[in-house]
Amino acid sequence: MRIAFCAVVGLGLAACARMETAQFQPIAGQESIIRDGQPVISSRQKNSLVLVRPASRQFQAGSRLTYVVAMYNMTNQPLQFLVSNVSVAQLEGSQARALKVHSYEELAAEEHNRQVARAVLTGLAAGANAASAANAGYYNNTATVYGPNGVRTVNVSGYDPTAAAIAQNRAAAQNQAMIANTIETGQRNMAILEKTIIKDDTLLPGEWYGGQLVFDPPQGDGPKNYTLSIQIGGDVHQIYVVQSALART
């Protein structure tokens, strides 16, 4: 009953999660297009070209946002890109509120902390599994015996080494699988971060570079306006976004 109740609550929360979409507001030197059903903005300045699109078709309101950024060096000189020179600000009337941009190092540290927590939980589960298996060979049963002197209740207890060995081998295999899965998950998540998250880079002449940019979500219930400021060399690309609730059909 408790499991069923939790499942129903989980489905209800998922159904209530508000989904939102993003639309770009192009300015001079920019063009908003659609690629594979997703909005993309192209921003061209003197020395560089930048393409930006959402990493997913929809965002869950209140969750961190991820955008894919690609940049191109149009000059015959190297251009420097630093994540610290990227900023995101939510526009609220005449005010601008900074939204934190998360660097690769910060995201990797968060994942490391999650791995530590998973390892602790896995260790506790493995310990409980091993303790249960260690006691699996012991048995204690009550039986009713009918004899010439009447009915008696007897207690039969003992230790079955075969049952204990089977339980311990099974627990060892389960624990090994749990630990291996924990390690594999952590390594896979780290590899994804390393492969996808944008980092500092020197763009050589005619070179493309890009990756995912992760930042905190804008606040508010209605449409939200924010701007991404991406500096490459001396160029600063200002990308304006309106994020609003997904239209229901």
C-alpha atoms as an extended CHARMM CRD file, in Angstrom:
* protein
*
       249  EXT
         1         1  MET       CA              0.0000000000        0.0000000000        0.0000000000  PROA      1               0.0000000000
         2         2  ARG       CA              2.8160000000        2.4200000000        0.8970000000  PROA      2               0.0000000000
         3         3  ILE       CA              4.6650000000        1.6570000000       -2.3480000000  PROA      3               0.0000000000
         4         4  ALA       CA              1.5050000000        2.1460000000       -4.3830000000  PROA      4               0.0000000000
         5         5  PHE       CA              0.7940000000        5.4480000000       -2.6350000000  PROA      5               0.0000000000
         6         6  CYS       CA              4.3420000000        6.7280000000       -3.3360000000  PROA      6               0.0000000000
         7         7  ALA       CA              4.0230000000        5.6860000000       -6.9610000000  PROA      7               0.0000000000
         8         8  VAL       CA              0.7540000000        7.5930000000       -7.3200000000  PROA      8               0.0000000000
         9         9  VAL       CA              2.2880000000       10.6780000000       -5.6560000000  PROA      9               0.0000000000
        10        10  GLY       CA              5.3330000000       10.4700000000       -7.9480000000  PROA      10              0.0000000000
        11        11  LEU       CA              3.1330000000       10.2890000000      -11.0490000000  PROA      11              0.0000000000
        12        12  GLY       CA              1.1130000000       13.2430000000       -9.7890000000  PROA      12              0.0000000000
        13        13  LEU       CA              4.2070000000       15.3600000000       -9.2550000000  PROA      13              0.0000000000
        14        14  ALA       CA              5.5250000000       14.4650000000      -12.7010000000  PROA      14              0.0000000000
        15        15  ALA       CA              2.1900000000       15.4420000000      -14.2480000000  PROA      15              0.0000000000
        16        16  CYS       CA              2.1940000000       18.7520000000      -12.3720000000  PROA      16              0.0000000000
        17        17  ALA       CA              5.7370000000       19.7000000000      -13.4500000000  PROA      17              0.0000000000
        18        18  ARG       CA              5.4470000000       22.7920000000      -15.6360000000  PROA      18              0.0000000000
        19        19  MET       CA              7.3350000000       22.5200000000      -18.8980000000  PROA      19              0.0000000000
        20        20  GLU       CA              8.6630000000       25.5890000000      -20.6990000000  PROA      20              0.0000000000
        21        21  THR       CA             10.2170000000       26.4010000000      -24.0520000000  PROA      21              0.0000000000
        22        22  ALA       CA             12.6860000000       29.0520000000      -25.1830000000  PROA      22              0.0000000000
        23        23  GLN       CA             12.5060000000       31.4750000000      -28.0930000000  PROA      23              0.0000000000
        24        24  PHE       CA             15.3190000000       33.7590000000      -29.2510000000  PROA      24              0.0000000000
        25        25  GLN       CA             14.8770000000       37.4840000000      -29.8520000000  PROA      25              0.0000000000
        26        26  PRO       CA             17.4140000000       38.3960000000      -32.5720000000  PROA      26              0.0000000000
        27        27  ILE       CA             19.0720000000       41.8070000000      -32.7170000000  PROA      27              0.0000000000
        28        28  ALA       CA             21.2880000000       43.4000000000      -35.3700000000  PROA      28              0.0000000000
        29        29  GLY       CA             23.7960000000       40.9070000000      -36.7530000000  PROA      29              0.0000000000
        30        30  GLN       CA             21.7180000000       37.9380000000      -35.6240000000  PROA      30              0.0000000000
        31        31  GLU       CA             19.3460000000       35.5110000000      -37.2800000000  PROA      31              0.0000000000
        32        32  SER       CA             16.8800000000       33.1400000000      -35.6190000000  PROA      32              0.0000000000
        33        33  ILE       CA             16.3090000000       29.8700000000      -37.4510000000  PROA      33              0.0000000000
        34        34  ILE       CA             14.9020000000       26.4100000000      -36.7490000000  PROA      34              0.0000000000
        35        35  ARG       CA             17.0070000000       23.2660000000      -37.0220000000  PROA      35              0.0000000000
        36        36  ASP       CA             15.3880000000       19.8510000000      -36.5440000000  PROA      36              0.0000000000
        37        37  GLY       CA             12.4220000000       21.4610000000      -34.8080000000  PROA      37              0.0000000000
        38        38  GLN       CA             14.5370000000       23.4530000000      -32.3370000000  PROA      38              0.0000000000
        39        39  PRO       CA             15.2260000000       27.2060000000      -32.2920000000  PROA      39              0.0000000000
        40        40  VAL       CA             18.7890000000       28.2380000000      -33.1150000000  PROA      40              0.0000000000
        41        41  ILE       CA             20.2680000000       31.7090000000      -33.1850000000  PROA      41              0.0000000000
        42        42  SER       CA             23.2410000000       32.7530000000      -35.2680000000  PROA      42              0.0000000000
        43        43  SER       CA             25.2130000000       35.7720000000      -34.0570000000  PROA      43              0.0000000000
        44        44  ARG       CA             27.9090000000       37.2330000000      -36.3080000000  PROA      44              0.0000000000
        45        45  GLN       CA             30.3940000000       39.9070000000      -35.3120000000  PROA      45              0.0000000000
        46        46  LYS       CA             33.6570000000       41.2200000000      -36.7360000000  PROA      46              0.0000000000
        47        47  ASN       CA             35.8910000000       38.3390000000      -35.7030000000  PROA      47              0.0000000000
        48        48  SER       CA             33.6220000000       35.4820000000      -34.6900000000  PROA      48              0.0000000000
        49        49  LEU       CA             30.4320000000       33.5810000000      -35.3370000000  PROA      49              0.0000000000
        50        50  VAL       CA             28.3410000000       32.0120000000      -32.5580000000  PROA      50              0.0000000000
        51        51  LEU       CA             25.4790000000       29.5150000000      -32.7840000000  PROA      51              0.0000000000
        52        52  VAL       CA             23.2930000000       28.8480000000      -29.7240000000  PROA      52              0.0000000000
        53        53  ARG       CA             20.4040000000       26.4500000000      -29.1830000000  PROA      53              0.0000000000
        54        54  PRO       CA             18.6690000000       24.8140000000      -26.1930000000  PROA      54              0.0000000000
        55        55  ALA       CA             20.0690000000       21.3870000000      -25.3400000000  PROA      55              0.0000000000
        56        56  SER       CA             16.5020000000       20.0160000000      -25.1090000000  PROA      56              0.0000000000
        57        57  ARG       CA             13.1850000000       20.8760000000      -26.6840000000  PROA      57              0.0000000000
        58        58  GLN       CA             11.5940000000       21.6360000000      -23.3050000000  PROA      58              0.0000000000
        59        59  PHE       CA             12.7650000000       22.7890000000      -19.8800000000  PROA      59              0.0000000000
        60        60  GLN       CA             11.2350000000       21.8700000000      -16.5530000000  PROA      60              0.0000000000
        61        61  ALA       CA             10.4220000000       25.1130000000      -14.7610000000  PROA      61              0.0000000000
        62        62  GLY       CA             12.8090000000       25.8030000000      -11.9080000000  PROA      62              0.0000000000
        63        63  SER       CA             15.5020000000       23.3920000000      -13.1450000000  PROA      63              0.0000000000
        64        64  ARG       CA             18.9700000000       24.3120000000      -14.3450000000  PROA      64              0.0000000000
        65        65  LEU       CA             19.1780000000       25.1910000000      -18.0140000000  PROA      65              0.0000000000
        66        66  THR       CA             21.5630000000       23.7750000000      -20.5820000000  PROA      66              0.0000000000
        67        67  TYR       CA             22.3370000000       25.4120000000      -23.9160000000  PROA      67              0.0000000000
        68        68  VAL       CA             24.6330000000       24.2220000000      -26.6750000000  PROA      68              0.0000000000
        69        69  VAL       CA             27.1050000000       26.8690000000      -27.8280000000  PROA      69              0.0000000000
        70        70  ALA       CA             29.2410000000       26.6300000000      -30.9860000000  PROA      70              0.0000000000
        71        71  MET       CA             31.7360000000       29.3110000000      -31.9790000000  PROA      71              0.0000000000
        72        72  TYR       CA             33.9080000000       29.9520000000      -35.0180000000  PROA      72              0.0000000000
        73        73  ASN       CA             37.0750000000       32.0380000000      -35.4060000000  PROA      73              0.0000000000
        74        74  MET       CA             36.7640000000       33.9830000000      -38.6520000000  PROA      74              0.0000000000
        75        75  THR       CA             40.1760000000       35.6940000000      -38.3630000000  PROA      75              0.0000000000
        76        76  ASN       CA             43.7440000000       34.6620000000      -39.1340000000  PROA      76              0.0000000000
        77        77  GLN       CA             44.7140000000       35.1150000000      -35.4540000000  PROA      77              0.0000000000
        78        78  PRO       CA             43.9410000000       32.9820000000      -32.3620000000  PROA      78              0.0000000000
        79        79  LEU       CA             40.9370000000       34.0770000000      -30.2900000000  PROA      79              0.0000000000
        80        80  GLN       CA             40.6150000000       33.3830000000      -26.5750000000  PROA      80              0.0000000000
        81        81  PHE       CA             37.4310000000       31.9920000000      -25.0520000000  PROA      81              0.0000000000
        82        82  LEU       CA             37.0540000000       31.8460000000      -21.2520000000  PROA      82              0.0000000000
        83        83  VAL       CA             34.0210000000       30.4540000000      -19.4500000000  PROA      83              0.0000000000
        84        84  SER       CA             34.5500000000       33.1340000000      -16.8060000000  PROA      84              0.0000000000
        85        85  ASN       CA             33.7350000000       35.6960000000      -19.5200000000  PROA      85              0.0000000000
        86        86  VAL       CA             30.3030000000       34.1370000000      -20.0970000000  PROA      86              0.0000000000
        87        87  SER       CA             27.4420000000       35.6100000000      -18.0920000000  PROA      87              0.0000000000
        88        88  VAL       CA             23.6800000000       35.1390000000      -17.9460000000  PROA      88              0.0000000000
        89        89  ALA       CA             21.2780000000       37.7220000000      -16.5300000000  PROA      89              0.0000000000
        90        90  GLN       CA             17.5250000000       37.6760000000      -16.0370000000  PROA      90              0.0000000000
        91        91  LEU       CA             15.9000000000       40.9000000000      -17.1700000000  PROA      91              0.0000000000
        92        92  GLU       CA             13.1840000000       42.2070000000      -14.8470000000  PROA      92              0.0000000000
        93        93  GLY       CA             12.0300000000       45.5960000000      -16.0770000000  PROA      93              0.0000000000
        94        94  SER       CA             15.0470000000       47.8990000000      -15.8760000000  PROA      94              0.0000000000
        95        95  GLN       CA             16.8640000000       45.5110000000      -13.5240000000  PROA      95              0.0000000000
        96        96  ALA       CA             19.1760000000       42.6140000000      -14.3850000000  PROA      96              0.0000000000
        97        97  ARG       CA             19.7750000000       39.7240000000      -11.9890000000  PROA      97              0.0000000000
        98        98  ALA       CA             22.7820000000       37.4730000000      -12.5690000000  PROA      98              0.0000000000
        99        99  LEU       CA             22.1610000000       33.7530000000      -13.0590000000  PROA      99              0.0000000000
       100       100  LYS       CA             25.1120000000       31.6050000000      -12.0520000000  PROA      100             0.0000000000
       101       101  VAL       CA             27.0100000000       29.8830000000      -14.8520000000  PROA      101             0.0000000000
       102       102  HSD       CA             28.4400000000       26.5490000000      -13.6900000000  PROA      102             0.0000000000
       103       103  SER       CA             31.9610000000       25.7220000000      -14.8560000000  PROA      103             0.0000000000
       104       104  TYR       CA             33.1640000000       22.2300000000      -15.7020000000  PROA      104             0.0000000000
       105       105  GLU       CA             35.1740000000       22.1520000000      -12.4740000000  PROA      105             0.0000000000
       106       106  GLU       CA             32.0870000000       22.9810000000      -10.3940000000  PROA      106             0.0000000000
       107       107  LEU       CA             29.9430000000       20.3890000000      -12.1530000000  PROA      107             0.0000000000
       108       108  ALA       CA             32.6820000000       17.7670000000      -11.7760000000  PROA      108             0.0000000000
       109       109  ALA       CA             32.9420000000       18.5450000000       -8.0420000000  PROA      109             0.0000000000
       110       110  GLU       CA             29.1650000000       18.1210000000       -7.6810000000  PROA      110             0.0000000000
       111       111  GLU       CA             29.3270000000       14.7800000000       -9.4610000000  PROA      111             0.0000000000
       112       112  HSD       CA             32.2090000000       13.6940000000       -7.2110000000  PROA      112             0.0000000000
       113       113  ASN       CA             30.1000000000       14.5050000000       -4.1430000000  PROA      113             0.0000000000
       114       114  ARG       CA             27.2040000000       12.5000000000       -5.5780000000  PROA      114             0.0000000000
       115       115  GLN       CA             29.5620000000        9.5830000000       -6.1480000000  PROA      115             0.0000000000
       116       116  VAL       CA             30.7010000000        9.7080000000       -2.5230000000  PROA      116             0.0000000000
       117       117  ALA       CA             27.0710000000        9.6620000000       -1.3660000000  PROA      117             0.0000000000
       118       118  ARG       CA             26.2490000000        6.7480000000       -3.6930000000  PROA      118             0.0000000000
       119       119  ALA       CA             29.3240000000        4.8530000000       -2.4590000000  PROA      119             0.0000000000
       120       120  VAL       CA             28.2350000000        5.2770000000        1.1670000000  PROA      120             0.0000000000
       121       121  LEU       CA             24.7150000000        4.0230000000        0.4050000000  PROA      121             0.0000000000
       122       122  THR       CA             26.1050000000        1.1120000000       -1.6070000000  PROA      122             0.0000000000
       123       123  GLY       CA             28.4370000000        0.2230000000        1.2680000000  PROA      123             0.0000000000
       124       124  LEU       CA             25.5570000000        0.2270000000        3.7440000000  PROA      124             0.0000000000
       125       125  ALA       CA             23.4460000000       -1.9440000000        1.4550000000  PROA      125             0.0000000000
       126       126  ALA       CA             26.3290000000       -4.3630000000        0.8870000000  PROA      126             0.0000000000
       127       127  GLY       CA             26.9840000000       -4.5920000000        4.6260000000  PROA      127             0.0000000000
       128       128  ALA       CA             23.3370000000       -5.3570000000        5.3660000000  PROA      128             0.0000000000
       129       129  ASN       CA             23.2940000000       -7.9300000000        2.5680000000  PROA      129             0.0000000000
       130       130  ALA       CA             26.4040000000       -9.6620000000        3.9170000000  PROA      130             0.0000000000
       131       131  ALA       CA             25.0800000000       -9.6600000000        7.5010000000  PROA      131             0.0000000000
       132       132  SER       CA             21.8250000000      -11.2300000000        6.3910000000  PROA      132             0.0000000000
       133       133  ALA       CA             23.6990000000      -13.9080000000        4.4260000000  PROA      133             0.0000000000
       134       134  ALA       CA             25.9400000000      -14.6700000000        7.4160000000  PROA      134             0.0000000000
       135       135  ASN       CA             22.8730000000      -15.6870000000        9.4360000000  PROA      135             0.0000000000
       136       136  ALA       CA             21.1840000000      -17.5770000000        6.6300000000  PROA      136             0.0000000000
       137       137  GLY       CA             22.4420000000      -21.0080000000        7.7320000000  PROA      137             0.0000000000
       138       138  TYR       CA             20.8450000000      -20.8910000000       11.1670000000  PROA      138             0.0000000000
       139       139  TYR       CA             17.3630000000      -22.3060000000       11.5870000000  PROA      139             0.0000000000
       140       140  ASN       CA             14.9730000000      -22.4940000000       14.5030000000  PROA      140             0.0000000000
       141       141  ASN       CA             11.6960000000      -24.3370000000       14.1080000000  PROA      141             0.0000000000
       142       142  THR       CA              8.8740000000      -25.4550000000       16.4090000000  PROA      142             0.0000000000
       143       143  ALA       CA              7.1750000000      -28.8090000000       15.8730000000  PROA      143             0.0000000000
       144       144  THR       CA              4.2680000000      -30.6440000000       17.4890000000  PROA      144             0.0000000000
       145       145  VAL       CA              4.9650000000      -34.2950000000       18.4200000000  PROA      145             0.0000000000
       146       146  TYR       CA              2.1930000000      -36.8150000000       19.1160000000  PROA      146             0.0000000000
       147       147  GLY       CA              3.1960000000      -39.7940000000       21.2710000000  PROA      147             0.0000000000
       148       148  PRO       CA              1.9510000000      -42.2540000000       23.8540000000  PROA      148             0.0000000000
       149       149  ASN       CA              2.4940000000      -39.6710000000       26.5460000000  PROA      149             0.0000000000
       150       150  GLY       CA              0.4060000000      -37.0580000000       24.7530000000  PROA      150             0.0000000000
       151       151  VAL       CA              1.1880000000      -34.0690000000       22.6410000000  PROA      151             0.0000000000
       152       152  ARG       CA              4.4310000000      -32.1900000000       23.0550000000  PROA      152             0.0000000000
       153       153  THR       CA              5.9030000000      -29.1020000000       21.4260000000  PROA      153             0.0000000000
       154       154  VAL       CA              9.5930000000      -29.3260000000       20.6470000000  PROA      154             0.0000000000
       155       155  ASN       CA             12.0500000000      -26.7070000000       19.4190000000  PROA      155             0.0000000000
       156       156  VAL       CA             14.5040000000      -27.7450000000       16.6910000000  PROA      156             0.0000000000
       157       157  SER       CA             17.4670000000      -25.5160000000       15.8970000000  PROA      157             0.0000000000
       158       158  GLY       CA             20.7640000000      -25.9320000000       14.1310000000  PROA      158             0.0000000000
       159       159  TYR       CA             23.0500000000      -24.7380000000       11.3760000000  PROA      159             0.0000000000
       160       160  ASP       CA             22.9580000000      -25.7120000000        7.7110000000  PROA      160             0.0000000000
       161       161  PRO       CA             26.3950000000      -24.9760000000        6.1630000000  PROA      161             0.0000000000
       162       162  THR       CA             25.1290000000      -25.6340000000        2.6360000000  PROA      162             0.0000000000
       163       163  ALA       CA             22.3190000000      -23.0720000000        2.9300000000  PROA      163             0.0000000000
       164       164  ALA       CA             24.7770000000      -20.6100000000        4.4850000000  PROA      164             0.0000000000
       165       165  ALA       CA             27.3020000000      -21.0580000000        1.6680000000  PROA      165             0.0000000000
       166       166  ILE       CA             24.6140000000      -20.5700000000       -0.9920000000  PROA      166             0.0000000000
       167       167  ALA       CA             23.3200000000      -17.3940000000        0.6810000000  PROA      167             0.0000000000
       168       168  GLN       CA             26.8140000000      -15.9740000000        1.1770000000  PROA      168             0.0000000000
       169       169  ASN       CA             27.8290000000      -16.6560000000       -2.4260000000  PROA      169             0.0000000000
       170       170  ARG       CA             24.6330000000      -15.0300000000       -3.6530000000  PROA      170             0.0000000000
       171       171  ALA       CA             25.2120000000      -11.9930000000       -1.4040000000  PROA      171             0.0000000000
       172       172  ALA       CA             28.8180000000      -11.6890000000       -2.5730000000  PROA      172             0.0000000000
       173       173  ALA       CA             27.7010000000      -11.6980000000       -6.2220000000  PROA      173             0.0000000000
       174       174  GLN       CA             24.9820000000       -9.1070000000       -5.5300000000  PROA      174             0.0000000000
       175       175  ASN       CA             27.4010000000       -6.8820000000       -3.6240000000  PROA      175             0.0000000000
       176       176  GLN       CA             29.9860000000       -7.1080000000       -6.3760000000  PROA      176             0.0000000000
       177       177  ALA       CA             27.3570000000       -6.1490000000       -8.9620000000  PROA      177             0.0000000000
       178       178  MET       CA             26.1600000000       -3.1810000000       -6.8440000000  PROA      178             0.0000000000
       179       179  ILE       CA             29.7010000000       -1.8850000000       -6.3300000000  PROA      179             0.0000000000
       180       180  ALA       CA             30.6010000000       -2.3470000000      -10.0120000000  PROA      180             0.0000000000
       181       181  ASN       CA             27.4330000000       -0.5060000000      -11.0760000000  PROA      181             0.0000000000
       182       182  THR       CA             28.2070000000        2.3770000000       -8.6960000000  PROA      182             0.0000000000
       183       183  ILE       CA             31.7430000000        2.7090000000      -10.0720000000  PROA      183             0.0000000000
       184       184  GLU       CA             30.5740000000        2.4140000000      -13.6850000000  PROA      184             0.0000000000
       185       185  THR       CA             27.8630000000        5.0500000000      -13.2030000000  PROA      185             0.0000000000
       186       186  GLY       CA             30.3370000000        7.4870000000      -11.6750000000  PROA      186             0.0000000000
       187       187  GLN       CA             32.8940000000        6.9630000000      -14.4310000000  PROA      187             0.0000000000
       188       188  ARG       CA             30.2350000000        7.3450000000      -17.1250000000  PROA      188             0.0000000000
       189       189  ASN       CA             28.8900000000       10.5840000000      -15.6350000000  PROA      189             0.0000000000
       190       190  MET       CA             32.3900000000       12.0380000000      -15.3670000000  PROA      190             0.0000000000
       191       191  ALA       CA             33.1230000000       11.0680000000      -18.9730000000  PROA      191             0.0000000000
       192       192  ILE       CA             29.9060000000       12.7650000000      -20.1480000000  PROA      192             0.0000000000
       193       193  LEU       CA             30.8580000000       15.9680000000      -18.3280000000  PROA      193             0.0000000000
       194       194  GLU       CA             34.3620000000       15.8750000000      -19.7820000000  PROA      194             0.0000000000
       195       195  LYS       CA             33.0170000000       15.3430000000      -23.2860000000  PROA      195             0.0000000000
       196       196  THR       CA             30.0940000000       17.7690000000      -23.3330000000  PROA      196             0.0000000000
       197       197  ILE       CA             30.6430000000       20.7290000000      -20.9720000000  PROA      197             0.0000000000
       198       198  ILE       CA             32.2220000000       23.8140000000      -22.5250000000  PROA      198             0.0000000000
       199       199  LYS       CA             35.6380000000       24.8330000000      -21.1770000000  PROA      199             0.0000000000
       200       200  ASP       CA             38.2840000000       27.5070000000      -21.7300000000  PROA      200             0.0000000000
       201       201  ASP       CA             39.7230000000       27.2670000000      -25.2260000000  PROA      201             0.0000000000
       202       202  THR       CA             41.9480000000       29.0940000000      -27.6780000000  PROA      202             0.0000000000
       203       203  LEU       CA             40.2900000000       29.0560000000      -31.0890000000  PROA      203             0.0000000000
       204       204  LEU       CA             42.8590000000       28.8830000000      -33.8460000000  PROA      204             0.0000000000
       205       205  PRO       CA             42.1700000000       30.6100000000      -37.1920000000  PROA      205             0.0000000000
       206       206  GLY       CA             39.2550000000       28.9410000000      -38.9600000000  PROA      206             0.0000000000
       207       207  GLU       CA             38.5140000000       26.6530000000      -36.0110000000  PROA      207             0.0000000000
       208       208  TRP       CA             35.1460000000       25.6340000000      -34.5310000000  PROA      208             0.0000000000
       209       209  TYR       CA             34.7080000000       24.9070000000      -30.8200000000  PROA      209             0.0000000000
       210       210  GLY       CA             31.6890000000       24.3460000000      -28.6170000000  PROA      210             0.0000000000
       211       211  GLY       CA             29.9550000000       22.5070000000      -25.8060000000  PROA      211             0.0000000000
       212       212  GLN       CA             27.1580000000       22.7210000000      -23.2770000000  PROA      212             0.0000000000
       213       213  LEU       CA             26.6450000000       25.7740000000      -21.0800000000  PROA      213             0.0000000000
       214       214  VAL       CA             24.8400000000       25.1280000000      -17.7750000000  PROA      214             0.0000000000
       215       215  PHE       CA             23.3440000000       27.9040000000      -15.6410000000  PROA      215             0.0000000000
       216       216  ASP       CA             20.7500000000       28.4840000000      -12.9390000000  PROA      216             0.0000000000
       217       217  PRO       CA             17.1090000000       28.9120000000      -13.9760000000  PROA      217             0.0000000000
       218       218  PRO       CA             15.3190000000       32.2600000000      -14.1730000000  PROA      218             0.0000000000
       219       219  GLN       CA             12.6510000000       32.8870000000      -11.5490000000  PROA      219             0.0000000000
       220       220  GLY       CA              8.9790000000       33.7460000000      -11.9270000000  PROA      220             0.0000000000
       221       221  ASP       CA              5.7000000000       32.1950000000      -13.0370000000  PROA      221             0.0000000000
       222       222  GLY       CA              5.0840000000       34.0550000000      -16.2880000000  PROA      222             0.0000000000
       223       223  PRO       CA              7.3370000000       34.5210000000      -19.3300000000  PROA      223             0.0000000000
       224       224  LYS       CA             10.9630000000       35.0800000000      -18.3120000000  PROA      224             0.0000000000
       225       225  ASN       CA             13.4780000000       37.1670000000      -20.2120000000  PROA      225             0.0000000000
       226       226  TYR       CA             17.2210000000       36.6480000000      -19.9340000000  PROA      226             0.0000000000
       227       227  THR       CA             20.3520000000       37.3190000000      -21.9080000000  PROA      227             0.0000000000
       228       228  LEU       CA             23.4530000000       35.2220000000      -22.5470000000  PROA      228             0.0000000000
       229       229  SER       CA             26.6460000000       37.2360000000      -22.9320000000  PROA      229             0.0000000000
       230       230  ILE       CA             29.3910000000       35.2620000000      -24.6900000000  PROA      230             0.0000000000
       231       231  GLN       CA             32.7920000000       36.8730000000      -25.2140000000  PROA      231             0.0000000000
       232       232  ILE       CA             35.2550000000       35.5410000000      -27.7930000000  PROA      232             0.0000000000
       233       233  GLY       CA             38.3900000000       37.6130000000      -28.1070000000  PROA      233             0.0000000000
       234       234  GLY       CA             37.1560000000       41.2060000000      -28.3700000000  PROA      234             0.0000000000
       235       235  ASP       CA             33.6690000000       40.2280000000      -29.5860000000  PROA      235             0.0000000000
       236       236  VAL       CA             30.7570000000       40.0700000000      -27.1480000000  PROA      236             0.0000000000
       237       237  HSD       CA             27.6650000000       38.2560000000      -28.4080000000  PROA      237             0.0000000000
       238       238  GLN       CA             24.4290000000       39.1710000000      -26.6150000000  PROA      238             0.0000000000
       239       239  ILE       CA             21.7510000000       36.5060000000      -26.9950000000  PROA      239             0.0000000000
       240       240  TYR       CA             18.2410000000       37.4510000000      -25.8370000000  PROA      240             0.0000000000
       241       241  VAL       CA             15.8410000000       34.6630000000      -24.8040000000  PROA      241             0.0000000000
       242       242  VAL       CA             12.1940000000       34.5230000000      -23.7620000000  PROA      242             0.0000000000
       243       243  GLN       CA             11.2650000000       31.4080000000      -21.8180000000  PROA      243             0.0000000000
       244       244  SER       CA              7.5680000000       30.6970000000      -21.3630000000  PROA      244             0.0000000000
       245       245  ALA       CA              5.1810000000       27.8890000000      -20.5170000000  PROA      245             0.0000000000
       246       246  LEU       CA              4.6580000000       25.2050000000      -23.1220000000  PROA      246             0.0000000000
       247       247  ALA       CA              1.4500000000       25.8190000000      -25.0120000000  PROA      247             0.0000000000
       248       248  ARG       CA             -1.0960000000       23.0930000000      -24.2590000000  PROA      248             0.0000000000
       249       249  THR       CA             -3.1840000000       21.5760000000      -27.0110000000  PROA      249             0.0000000000
